[in-house]
Amino acid sequence: MNPILKPYVMNVKLSNDLRNDIHSFFEAHHDQETLQHTLTVATEAKRVAGLFGAHPQKAEQAGLLHDISNVVPVNEMLNLANGLSIEILDEENKYDRIIHQKLSRAMAKEIFNINDQEILNAIECHTTLKPQSSLLDKVLFISDKISWDLPGEHNYLEEIRDKVNEYQLNEGILIYLNQVWEQRNKLKLVHPWLIEARDELLKVK
């Protein structure tokens, strides 16, 4: 493990059971909110993987690991990413929080010894998606979104859930990507990966 990550595993008891390890990890950081979201996403990712023929166990593992970087204070994320030699886009330097998906990938590999590239790649783009995304990328991405429990009415999330349950994965993803695009003038950042992923899906629609 890269020594820069050692402060994040203090008081964490790791075994060979990823679900137990995730419990231990978030509990050591007193982060029950992210733990509950993580467990919900993992369950949903396994279910959605079954609908579309992705690997259920890989989807579940990616779900368990996708937000582990939430234990890093946002104002330290870029410094940690630099310390881990993560490639940072110019746009990401403008909005620290967006780097959490790349940090989670690195932490999954360094702390939890995940070496499966499909799992790592899905974690890396779970917030933004990316062009030429794999089926597992898409499963984790959409499972994260439909697991949100946001206050107020968010009809687009219900529309996405309906599309997923109707076996229309790309259509469900496009609903979310279009929602972000329509709000682009109000957002701190629309990630270039998201823009490229949206453009790609629009061409095959």
Residue pairs with C-beta under 8 A, 6 or more apart in sequence:
1 9
1 110
1 111
2 83
2 84
2 110
4 80
4 83
4 84
5 84
5 107
5 110
5 111
8 29
8 71
8 72
8 107
8 111
9 25
9 111
10 28
11 28
12 21
12 24
12 25
12 28
13 21
13 24
14 21
14 24
14 111
14 112
15 21
18 61
18 64
18 65
18 112
19 42
19 64
21 112
22 35
22 38
22 39
22 64
22 65
22 68
23 35
25 68
25 71
25 111
26 32
26 34
26 35
26 38
26 71
27 35
29 71
31 70
31 71
34 67
34 70
34 71
37 67
37 147
38 63
38 64
38 66
38 67
38 68
39 64
40 147
41 63
41 66
41 67
41 140
41 143
41 144
41 147
42 60
42 61
42 63
42 64
43 60
43 63
44 63
44 143
44 146
44 147
45 59
45 60
45 62
45 63
45 139
45 140
45 143
46 56
46 57
46 59
46 60
46 63
47 143
48 54
48 59
48 139
48 142
48 143
48 164
48 169
49 55
49 56
49 58
49 59
49 60
49 136
49 139
50 56
51 164
51 165
51 167
52 135
52 138
52 139
52 167
52 169
53 135
54 135
54 136
54 139
55 118
55 136
58 116
58 118
58 119
58 122
58 136
59 122
59 136
59 139
59 140
59 143
61 114
61 116
61 119
62 119
62 122
62 123
62 126
62 136
62 140
63 140
63 143
63 144
65 104
65 107
65 108
65 112
65 114
65 119
65 123
66 101
66 104
66 122
66 123
66 126
66 140
66 144
67 100
67 104
68 104
68 107
68 108
68 111
68 112
69 77
69 100
69 101
69 103
69 104
69 107
70 100
72 80
72 100
72 103
74 96
74 97
75 96
77 96
77 97
77 99
77 100
77 103
78 88
78 92
78 93
78 96
78 99
80 103
81 88
81 99
81 102
81 103
81 106
82 88
84 103
84 106
84 110
86 99
86 102
86 103
86 106
87 102
88 99
88 102
89 191
89 192
91 98
91 189
91 191
91 192
92 98
92 99
92 189
92 191
94 188
94 189
95 188
95 189
98 127
98 128
98 189
98 191
100 127
101 123
101 124
101 125
101 126
101 127
101 128
102 124
104 123
104 124
104 126
105 120
105 121
105 123
105 124
108 114
108 119
108 120
108 123
109 115
109 120
114 120
118 134
118 136
119 136
121 134
121 136
121 137
122 134
122 136
122 137
122 139
122 140
122 141
123 140
124 130
125 133
125 137
125 141
125 193
126 137
126 140
126 141
126 144
127 141
127 144
127 191
128 191
128 193
128 194
128 197
129 137
129 138
129 141
129 173
129 177
129 193
129 194
129 197
130 137
130 193
130 194
130 196
130 197
131 193
131 196
131 197
131 199
131 200
132 200
133 141
133 197
138 169
138 170
138 173
139 169
141 173
142 160
142 164
142 169
142 172
142 173
142 176
145 157
145 160
145 176
146 157
146 160
146 161
146 164
146 172
148 154
148 157
150 157
156 175
156 176
156 179
159 172
159 175
160 172
160 173
160 175
160 176
161 172
162 172
163 169
163 171
163 172
163 175
164 172
170 201
170 204
170 205
171 205
173 197
173 201
174 198
174 201
174 202
174 205
177 194
177 197
177 198
177 201
178 198
180 187
180 190
180 194
181 190
181 195
181 198
184 190
